[in-house]
Amino acid sequence: MSNQEFPIWEVFIRSKNGLEHRHVGSLHATDATMAMENARDVYTRREEGVSIWVVESKNITASNPENQGELFEPAKDKAYRHPTFYELPIELKHM
């Protein structure tokens, strides 16, 4: 089986000073264990990560950019969802 026949996995890494996982790239692997090991070897060589997620690409559902109007327009009339008018205490970090 060639590398091209292996499933594609998307890799997400959470950095030491971050709160969220960020997409860092893709790789080919036969299964989740191999994807995790390859992701560790390729994307965390400098010990910058504290957590890795690998997701087989076929399991990701994405919105279609052509449908962005119908998908995102309804949120414009919900100003209460945007906390721009709240004053946050200084003790709150990472907001």
C-alpha positions in Angstrom: 0.0 0.0 0.0 1.5 3.3 -1.0 1.4 6.5 1.1 -1.2 8.0 -1.3 -3.6 5.2 -0.4 -3.4 5.9 3.4 -6.2 8.1 4.7 -5.5 11.8 5.3 -5.6 13.0 8.9 -5.9 16.6 10.0 -3.6 17.6 12.9 -4.5 20.1 15.7 -2.0 21.2 18.4 -2.6 23.2 21.6 0.5 25.2 22.5 1.8 25.6 26.0 0.4 29.1 26.3 -2.8 28.6 24.3 -6.3 27.6 25.3 -7.4 26.3 21.9 -6.2 23.7 19.5 -5.1 25.1 16.1 -4.9 23.3 12.8 -1.2 22.8 11.9 -1.4 20.5 8.9 -2.3 17.2 7.4 -0.6 13.8 7.1 -1.1 10.3 5.8 -1.5 7.4 8.2 -3.0 4.0 8.4 -4.8 4.5 11.7 -5.3 6.9 14.6 -2.3 5.6 16.5 0.0 6.1 13.6 -1.4 9.5 12.9 -0.9 10.5 16.5 2.7 9.3 16.5 3.5 11.0 13.1 1.8 14.2 14.3 4.0 14.2 17.4 7.1 13.6 15.4 6.4 16.1 12.6 4.6 19.0 14.4 6.0 19.0 18.0 9.7 18.6 17.4 10.5 21.7 19.5 8.3 20.7 22.4 5.9 23.5 21.7 2.7 21.5 22.1 0.9 20.1 25.2 -2.0 18.4 23.4 -2.6 16.8 19.9 -5.8 16.0 18.2 -5.9 14.0 15.0 -9.1 13.6 13.0 -9.5 11.6 9.8 -10.3 14.2 7.1 -13.4 12.2 5.9 -15.0 12.8 9.4 -14.9 16.6 9.1 -18.0 18.4 7.9 -17.5 21.9 6.6 -19.7 24.7 5.5 -19.8 25.6 1.9 -18.5 29.2 1.3 -21.2 29.7 -1.4 -23.8 29.3 1.4 -22.2 31.8 3.8 -25.1 34.3 3.4 -27.8 32.0 4.6 -25.6 30.4 7.2 -24.1 33.6 8.8 -26.6 36.4 8.1 -29.1 35.5 10.9 -26.4 36.2 13.5 -26.1 39.9 12.4 -29.4 40.9 14.1 -28.4 39.3 17.5 -26.2 42.1 19.0 -26.6 40.7 22.4 -24.3 37.8 21.4 -21.4 40.2 21.0 -20.2 41.2 24.4 -18.7 44.5 23.2 -20.7 46.5 25.7 -19.7 44.6 28.8 -16.9 45.7 31.0 -14.7 42.8 32.1 -12.9 42.7 35.4 -9.1 42.8 35.2 -8.9 39.4 36.9 -10.4 37.8 33.8 -7.6 36.6 31.6 -7.8 35.0 28.1 -11.0 36.8 27.1 
